[in-house]
Amino acid sequence: MNTTITGSINTETKTFKIKTTPKLMRRLERFFALLDFNSKAGHSNLFGMPLDCDGSEKIEIDGLDKRLFYEVDCIGGVGCHLEVANDDCYSCYFLDKDRNDRIFYQTGPAANLYKRNEVIKTIPGFKY
């Protein structure tokens, strides 16, 4: 990982190796184009990409911080429609507006899952 400071902007460069099917690689590239173009254009939004990981769509990424997997495991078990990677946690949202339970979930340090700011689940010391 390389860190560069240019003026008041601190940037970082990191290389990842991605292995997946050609079809999914094209979708990933289109997603990266959303991020790249909109970063240059100055457009802010929530960007997303559908992914059927319990089906045939699998992605292997070398170079990730494995400690993040504990929090990913926590947020993935909630069953929300939208899972979001934030600066220091993951959160998830239900998109069904008629849903009675519109509670906000997010992860925290040590692989905790929070619901209404209370710990409801902790992933034990599983090694990823």
N, C-alpha and C positions, 0 to 999 in steps of 0.2 A: 504494500500500500504506500502510495506517495502522497504527501501533503504539501500543498503550495499556497503561499500567501501572496496575492496580487492586489496591491492597494489595501482596501479594507475588506476584501472578500477572501475567505479561507476556503480553498478547494481541496478535494481529495480524489485520488485516482486508485481504483481497485479493479482487478481483473477476475472474472468468473468464467468457469467453463460450464456450458449448458449442453445437456444431452437430452434429446426428445425426438419425436417423429417430425418429418418434414412439414406436415400440415400445422402442427402446433408451433414449430419454430417460426413459420411465417406469421402466425398470430402473435407470438411474442415480439417479433420484429416490428409488427404494426403497433403493438402496445408501446414499445420503446420509442417509436416515431412520435406517438402522442406526447410522451414525456419530453422528448428532445425539442420538437417543434414548439410546443407550448411554453417551454422554458425560455426559448429564444424570443418568442413573440410576446411573452409577458402575460399569458392567459392563465388564470387560476381556476381550478375545478377539482372535482373528485374523479379520478380516472380509474377505469376498471377493465377487467377481461374475464369472460366466462372460462371455467376450467372444470372438467369432470374427472377429478382425480380418483374417484372410486370406480370409474369406468376405464376406458382405454387411454385416457390422457394422462401421461406420466411425464414428469420433468425431474431430471437429476442436475443439481447445481453444485459444483465444487467451488470452494472458497468462501462458504457461508460460515458465520459464527455459530457453532453448534449449540451454544447456550441459549440462543433464541428459540430453539425447538421446544423447550419446556413451555414457554408462553404460547407458542403456536398450538401446541397440544391442548392447552387449557381453553383457548378461545374457539378452537375447532370443534370442541365437544358441546357447545351451547346449542347449535342448530339454527343460528341466525342465517339470514339471506345474504348479508354483506359483511365480510370481515375486512378490517382496515388496519394497515400498518401505520402507526404514528411514530413520532420521534423517540418515545421512550416506553411505549406500550402497544398493545393491540386492542382494538375495540370491535364491537359487532352490533349490527342493527337488523331489526325485522322490517321488511319492506311492506308487509301487509298492513295497510292503514286501519283495517277493521279489527285488528288483533287487540284483545283486551290487555294482554301482558306486553306493554311496550317499554320494558325495563332496559336500561342501559347496562351493558356488561363491558368490563375491560380487564386486562391483565396487569400484573405488577411484578415487582422483583420476587425472586425465589419461586417463580412459576405459580403464582397465586391467581385465582380468578375471582373478581369482585362483582357483586350484584348489589346495587344501591350502597356502594362503598363498604360492604362487608365481605370478608373472605368466605366464599362458598365452596372452593375446591383448591387443593394443592396437589401438584404432580409430585409424587415421591421421587427419590433419587435414581430414576431410570437413566441409563446411559444411552445417549443417542449417537 
